């Protein structure tokens, strides 16, 4: 696993101490998320976004249940022992499956997504069926559509102590390659703030303009990362 130096002093009020980072170094890895990661995902999401924009715990639970294969996390290794079955993307090990035994590892960033039949992310993609638990076999017209060829990425969330250190960019670089590698989608589409449009353009996303979405009363912008067709 990569050992990453801690390159900025932590705010003591953040609740993180230097001992958290294993003597100023961190061992990082990326893997798909699972429902077992719900608590950590909910904590990262609520810390990274304003309350009106952060996905609720139940919405995250829904997405980790119906589409965990397109939800990825960047973790700091806390446990001991050898983690097998990874491959390198850059200098961070990437695991192709979620695994047991990582409960003590700290999630520092995540991407959470569903599939859509729309080229851009719409409000109905951001929603989830209210009866998804009580009637899981029903056909729903909001939320995840397993037939969709668009990965609607609802969240790139980075825990505040790790923001502006390049971890979101590194997770996204892996995520776009992993999603393209599967061959099961044509693109990753997102909604973002106007100030973040240049960030995503540098990652290879195409800007489509102002979105029609009115989610959380924010002025959103549509972008997509189009995969190269074979």
N, C-alpha and C positions, 0 to 999 in steps of 0.2 A: 504494500500500500504506500501511496505517496506520503511523505512527511513534509508538511507545509508549515513554514515559520509563521508565527503570529506577528503581523507587521504593523499593528497599531495598538496603542494602549487602550485597555477596556475601561469604560465608564464604570466605576465601582457600584453605581446605583443600578446597573443592568442585571445584577444577580449572578454574573459570571465571574469567577476568580481565575487567576493564572493556573491554578491546579487543574481547572477544568480542561485545559489544553495540553496536559501531559508534558509539563516542563517546557512550555513555549513551542511545542511542535504539535501538529495534528496529522493524523492518518485519515485520508479521505477516500471515499469510494462512492459510486453511483449504482443504484439498482431500482427496479420497478417497486412501486409501493403496493401495500396490501391493506386490508381492513385492520390488521394488527397495528398499523401506523396511524390510526385515526387520531389518537390523543395528541401525538406530536404534530401531525398535520394541522389540526385545529388550533394548536397553540401558535405555530408559525404563521398561519393565515391571519389570525386575529392580531398578532403583533405587527405584521407587515402592512396591513391595510386599515383605513378608517372603518369604523363599525358598519356604515351604510354600504360599503363596497366589499367587505370581506364575506366570503361564503360562510354560511352558518355551519355548525357542526353536522346537522342532519344532511345538508346538501353535500358536504364532503363525504359523509358516510355513504350516501347514495352513489356518488361518483367512484369511490374506492370499491364499492360492491359491484357495480355494473361494468366498469371499464378500468380495472386496475392495470391492465396491460399497457395502457397509454398514459399512466401516471408514474412519474419518476422522482426519486429523491437523492439529494446529495447529503451524505452522512459523514460525521466524524466518528472514527472508530474509538470506542471506549472499552470494549471487551478484550479478551485475550484469545489466543488460538489462531489457527489458520483458516482463512476463508478461501474456498476453492471454487473454480469454475468461472473465473473472470477473464476478460480480455482487455487490453489496453486501448484507450482512445486518448491520444495525447499522453499525459503522465498521470491520469487517474484511472484506476481499475473500474471496469464496468461489468456488472453482473446482469445476466439476461433474465433471471428469475428472482422474485422475492424469496427470502429464506428465513428459517427460524434461527434463533440464537443471536439476534442483533437487537434485542430489546433494550439494552443499555447504551447502544450507539445513539449519538445525538443527531437528529435531523436538523440541518441548517438551511436547506432550501428545497423547494419542490415545484414540480409542474403537475397540474391536475387538469385533466381533459376528458371530454366525451367525444363521440362521433356524431357528425351531422351530415345531412344531405344538401345543405346550403354551402355555397362557396365562401360566404362570410358568416361571422357569428351573429345570430339573431337572438332576440329576447327569449324566444321559446327554447333555444339551446341552453340559455343560462338557467332556465327553470328546471324543476324536477317534479315528477308525478306525485301528488299527495298520497296516492294509494299504492306506492311502489312496494311497500312492505306487506300490506294486507292482501294485495292482488298482484303478485309479481309476474304472473303469466299474461296479464292483460296487455293489449296493444295500446301504447301511449303515444301521444302526438307532441309531447314536449320532453325535453331532456335528451338522454342518450338514444341514438338511433344506430343499432349495430350494422345496418346496411350502408351507412353513410361513408363516403370516401374523403370527407374532410375531418381532420382532427381539430375540434374546437377547443383551444387551450384557454381555460378560464382563469388560470392563475400561474404566474411565475412569482413565487413568494420567497423572499430571503429574510431570515431572522435578523432583526436590527443590529446585533453586534457584528454581523458578518456583511452588512451592506457596504457598497462602494469599495469592495475589495476584489471584485472581478468574479465572484462565485456564481452569480446569476448568469453571466456571460459564458462561463465554463460549463455550467449545467445545460444551458441552451445549445451550446455547440455539440454536446453529446446527444442531447434529446433529438435534435433535428436529424442527425445521422442515424440514430437508432430507429426513428419512426420511418425514415425513408428506406432503411435496410429491410424492413418487414415486407414492403411491397403491398401493404394492405390499405394504403391511403394515397391520395394525390397531393395533399397539401396539409400544412398546419396553419390555421387561421386564428387571429387574435383581435381583441379590442384593446386599445390602449389610450393613454392620455396623449395630448399633442406634444408635450415635452419629451415623451419617450419614443416618439416616432423615429428620430434619428438613431437611437440605440438599436431598435429592431432592424432598421434599414442596414446598419453596419453588420448585422448578423445574417443578412441575405433576404430579409422580408421585403415584399413589394407593397408599396402604399397605394391604397385604393381611394382614399378620401375620407370625408366625415361619415361616420356610421349613422344609420337610422335607429340604432339601439338607444333606448332611454333608461337603461339599467341604472338604478341608484341615482337618477337625475343628473348624471355626468355626461359631458360632451365627449363622446368616444370617437375613435378613428379606426378604420378597418385596414388590416394588413394581412398578408399571407406569405408563407414560405412554400413555393411551388416545387414539388419534387420533379426530378428529371425523369421523363418517361423513357423506358427501355426501347 
